[in-house]
Amino acid sequence: MKKSSLKVIVFIAFILFIAFYSNILGFGGRDNKPLLNLKNLEWNFVSNNNNKNFKISRKLDESSLELIDKTKYGYYREPSQDPPKGLKAKAIPQFIVFGFDDNYDVKGMEAIIRLFKNYKNPKGNNNTLTFDEINIRATFYNTVKFVDLNNELKNTWKKAYLEGFEIGNHTYSHQNGSGKNYKEYNDEIIKSEEILKSFLGEDFKSSGFRAPFLSYNQEGLQAIKDFGFEYDCSIPEGDQDGVDGSKCYWPYTLDNGSPCNEYANIYWNDPLVTGVKGLWEIPAYSHTVPDDNKCEKYGIEKGLRNRMYKASKDFDIETGKVSGMEWNVIDKFKASKKEYTAILKYSLDLRMNGNKSPLTVGVHSNYYSDMSYYNALKEFIEYALEKEDVRIVTAKQLLKWLENPVTMENK
């Protein structure tokens, strides 16, 4: 065979190889939809063009999906839609975690402190391990630069801390972190933690971290783990095909990466997280907008999904999935306060009728000096606390339960 002919054959084979694997990996556009097989943690890529299935498997360090174990790196739990340790959904609490970002507005923070102090969790069985009848609290992920020249804000942060609210880290400068390296993350963490410690006390240390704009990467997550943080809550969860509000992943450790991140890496080119041993991920869960059949039940006019789609074509009108951060819902997709409350209620009900994965609510305290926003959040809190299984907790309290999961009756 002539060398020129051989070169042509090799070139054609190379082109076919690229085309074949581009189809497998979803590079050919959104017609190729990945679905996740939870039992063996394999990605199944289903091509609508040829109806063929392909699999890419990840080897796991452990085989049990129910394992919550302590290793030299910390706790370990694989991503799963099942509640921890084989517990039945009907026997465990429905956790809700409010995470307030930035927190530069004194009036907004004071409003949230005042609101949460008015309520306790349902009495349940007086089980301290499931936070029965305790005062409800939230987590404040603070951008620390805001207290540099603001003693009033500094005093408000300290007041929240002393009254049982969790103080988490939202960096010092609030910059997009997706392109930052390990040292840049580490410098931000050290600077912000030193300032927090200067007025919250020498024993203070944040347990958790949320990246500004949810812009995380592998180096940043490794930096926060190495610094000693126990959890991150920056990776969105629920966008995958085949996952809805009734069967989101429960929080997991990042030892083998994140299924949500793998999806986002394929579709939106988010930085891939290859693994951070022992670091918990409490995801930034998506919420679900009621369809027309459900709108009346939640006290709003039909057509909410259509209205949000008209506001921004980024909205997924078919599934109704939307970011769990309120500024997206209200500012980008133009939902009213009443509609926002309905979305929260519907998202909670989906979880309670499903696997009871936690509902995280991403919020910004500066909104809530406005009484219309305040009352919208108040209405949702009261709606939630009418349900005997609901427990409103901080992210750190949720983590405490995740590391020792028990039923509501198990004391």
N, C-alpha and C positions, 0 to 999 in steps of 0.2 A: 504493500500500500504506500502511495506517495505521502511524503510528509505534509504536503499542503492539504490533502484529503483528510489525513488524521487530525490536523489542526481544526478543520471545519467540523468534524464529528465531535471533537472535544468541546469546541465552542458551543455547539448546539446542545450537547449534554449539560453543559454548565448553565445555559439559559433555562432549560427545562427543570433543572435542579432548583434554581432560584425561584422560578414560578411556582413549583410544587410546594416549597417550604414557605414561601410568602403566603400561600393560601392556607397552609396549616397554622401559621402564626398570626393570622389575622391582619397582615399588612395590606391585603387587597381591598380594604374598605370595610364599612360597617355591615356588609352583607354576611360576613363571617362572624358568627356570634359564639363566644366561648361560654360554656356552661361548666359549673364546677361539680365534680363528683365528690361528695363529702366523705364517703366511706374510706376511700384510699387516697384522698387529696390529689386527684389527678385533674388536670385541665382537659376537658373534652371540647374540641373545636369542631363545630358543626357548620359545614359549608353549605349555604343555600344553593350554590351553583351546581354541585354534583352529588349532594345528599350523602357524602361520605364523612365518616367520623375519624378523627385522629386524636391520639392521646400523647401528652407529654407528662411524664410522671416525675414527682419530686421524691427522693428518698428521705425518709423521716428518721430521726434519732430514736423515736419510740413508736410503738405500734398502737397503743391504746388511746382512743379518743377521749376516754373518761379520766385519764391520768391527770391529777394535779399533784405534782411531786416536788420536793425540794432537792435541788442539785447544788453543786458548788457555785453555780452562777445565779441561783435564786430559784423561784418557782418556775414550773414548766407546765404548759397546757397547749395542746394543739388546737388550731381553729376548728370549731364544730358548731353546728346549729342546735345541738342538744345541750340542755342544761348540764352543769358540772356534775361529775361523779354519779351519773345515772339517775339523778333525782328527777322526779316527775314534775312537769311544769305546774300542775294544779297544787302541788304541795309547797311551792316556794314563793317568796315575795316577787312582786313586780316592782323593780327598782326604777326610779327616775332620778337622774342626775342633772342639775342645772349648772352649767359652766359659764360664768360671766367673764368676757375678755376685755382687756385694755384697762377699764376702770379708772378713767381720768377725771370723771365728773363726780364731785362730792355729793351733790343733790341726788343724783341717780343711785349712788351706792347707799346713801342714807335711806332712800326709799326702799331698796331691796332688803336692807337689814331690818327695817321696820316691818315690811310685809312678812318676811319669813318668821319673825319672832311671834307672829300671831297664831302659828299653827303647830300641831303635833301630828305624828303619824298615828294611824289607827291603833287601838289598844291591843288587838290580836290576842296572843296568849301570854302577854307580859314576858316575852322572850327577848332578852337583851341581845342575843346573837342575830336576830332579824330586825333589830332597831324598833321594836314595838313601843309606841307611845312616847317616843323621844321628840324633842324639838327638831323641826326640820331645818336643815341648813344647806347651803350651796357652796360651790367652789369659785373663788375669784382668781383668774389667771391674769396677773398684773403685769403691765408693761412698766418697768421700773423707772424709766427716764422721767415719768410724769411727776414723781415726788421730789425731784432734784431741788426745785425752788418752790415747793408747795407744801408747807407744813400742815395746812388744814387737811389736805388729801392724805398726807402721811398719818395724821391722827385718825382719819376715817378708816384707813387700812388696818391700823392697829386695833381700833375698836372692833372691827369685823373679826379679826383674829382672836381677840380676847373673848368674844361672844360665841365662839365655836365654829365660825366659818373657816373653811380651808383656804389657805393662800397658796396658789400654785404659780409656776413660773411661765411668763409669756415673753421672755427675753428682756433685755434692757432697751434696745433701740427700735424694736418692732419693724425689722426689715425682712424682706422675702428671703427665706432660708434655703430654697431648693438648690441654689448654686454655691452655697457657702461650704467651706471645708471644716475639718475637725477642729482646727485651732480657732477659727472664727467663731464657731459654736461655743467652744470651751471658754473663750474670752467673754462672750456675752453672758454665759451662765455664771461665771465667777463674779463678774461685775455686779450683776443683778442680785445674786445671793448675798454678797457682802453688804450691799445697801439695805436689803431687807433685814438682815441680821442686826444691822446697826440700830434699828429702832423696834424690832420685834423681839429681840433678845438673842444672846449668844447661842442658845440651844436651838434656835429656829433653823429649819432646813425644809425647803419645799420637797414634797413627795412626788409631785407630778408636773408635767410640762405640756403646753400646747404651743405649737409653732404658729407664728403670725401668718395669716392667710392660709392656714393649713399647708404651708409650704415646707415640707420635711425632706430629708434625704438620709441615706445610710450613715454617712459620717456624723450627721447631727444626732441621730438616734443613738449611735454608739457613744457619742460624747456625753449625752445625758445619762446613759446607763453607767458609764465610767465615773461620772461625778457622784453617782449615788441615788439618782432619782429612781423611784420604783415603777412608775408608769408614764406612758405617753398617751395623749388623746388627740392626735393630729390626723390620723389616717381615716378618710371617709369610708363608710361601710353601708352597703345596701344597693349600690349601683349595678351590681352584676345581674346579668340575665338569670331568671329563675329564682331570684331572691326578692322577697317582698317584706312588708312590715310585720308579717306574722311569723317569719322564719329567718330573721337576721342572725348572723354569727354572734355567739356569746363572746365576751372578751377573752383574749388568749395571750400567750407570750409569743414574742417575735423570734424565737429560736430558729425557725425555718422560714422566716419571712411572713408575708401577709397575703391571703388570697385576694383581698380587695385591691391591695397595691399592685399585685400581678395584673389584675384586670386593667387598672388605671395606667400601668406602664405600657400595656399593649395598645389600648385605645387612645390614650391622651399623652403618652410619652412622659408620664410622671417618673421621677427617679426611682429605680428599682431598689427595694430593700431586700438584701440577700439574707439577713438574719442578725439579730442581736440577742444573745443568750440571756435569758432571765428577765428581760424587760417586758412588762405587761403592756398590752395595747387595749385601752378602753376606747373603742372607735368613736369617731364623730358620725353618728348614725344619720342616715337620710330619714326624712319624714314622708308621709303620703297624703296627697290632696284628695279629699272625697270626690268620687265620681257623681254624676247627676242623680243616681239612685240613692245616694247617701246624703246629699246636701241638705234636704229638708229635715232629716233627723238631727242634724247639727245646727239647725237654725239659720241657714244661709241660702241664698238663691242658687238655683241650678246654673250650671255653666261656668263654675269656678275654674275648672281646668282650661276651658277655652279662653277665659279672660286672662289667665296667667300666661298662656301661650301667645296671646296677642301682645302682651307686655314685653315678652322676650321669647324668641324662637328657640332659645336654649332649653326651655321647659319641655319635659317628656310628657306629652299629653296622653299617651297611651297608658303608661304605668302610673302616672301621677306622682312619681318620685321627685323629691325636691331636697335641696340641702337642708340640714338640720340647724343651720345658722339663721337667726331671725332676720338679719339684714338682707339676705338673699330673697326671702319670702316677701318681705315688706317693701324694700327699696327696689330690687331688681324686677320682681314679678308682680309688684303693685297690689298685693293682697291687703285688704282692709284689716283693721285690728280684730274685728269680729271673725273674719275669714281665717286669720292667723290662729285664733283660739280654736276654731273648728278643726283646723289641720292638726293641732296638738291633740285634741280630744280623739280624733279619728285614728291618729298614729298610736296613741295609747291603747285604744280598744283593739286594734289589730294585734298588738303584742299580747294583750291579755287573753285573746282568743287563739293565740298561737303558742310559740315556744317561750314566751315571757322573757325574751332577751331584753336587756335594759334599754330604757328610752333616755338618750342623752339629748339635752336641749341646749343648743348653743345660743347664747344671748350676750348683750352688751349693756352694761348698767346705765350708760348715758341715756338710753331710750326712756328709762322708767321714772325720770323726774316729770315726764309728761303723764298726766293722770289717765289719759285714754289708754296708753300702753300699760300703765300700772294696773288698771282695772282688767285689761285683757288677760294679763298674767295671773292676776288674783282669781279670776273666774276659772282658769284652767286648774290652778292649784286646788281650789275647792272642789271642782269636778273630780279630780284625781283622788283626793283624800276621802271622798264618799265611798270608794272601793276598798273593801277590807284588806285586800292583798297588797295594796300600794304602799311602798316605802320610799319617801323622798330623802335622799342621802347625799353626802358629798362623794366625790370620786374616791377619796381615800377610804371612806366607810364601805363603799362598794367593794374596793379591793380587799378589805379585811374579810368580807364575806366570801369573796371568790377564793381566797386562800384557805378558808375553812367553811365550805358551803354546807348549810343545814336546812332542814325544812322548817316551816313556821311553828311546828309543834315540838321540834327537837331542841331541848334546852341544854 
